[in-house]
C-alpha cells in the first residue's frame, strides 16, 4: 500500500484513483486466472462416491 501526504493526495487525486483502479483490475485478473486453473484441474476428478456418501464417510 502506498502512503502519501494529504497535500500530495489532493494534487494527484485522479492519478491515485487510476492507480488504485489498476490494482483492482490486476487482482481481478489474477483471481480469474486462478479460478480457470482450478476448473481445468478438477476436470475428470471425482470423489469416488456421491457427495452425501463422502460427507457421511468423513463423519466416521
Phi, psi and omega in degrees: 000137182266138178248132178226155177288157182301314181300316179296320179297321178295320183286328186244028187305310183295324178295317179294320177297318179298319179294318178296319179297320179296321178298319179295316179298317179298318180295318178299319179295319179295318179294317179298317179295320179295318179295320178298319179296317178297321179297320180290326180292326183278347181301121179087354179276147178217163178277345184084004180198172175288165180299318179299318179295319180295321178296315180298318179296326180288342180278346182286000000 
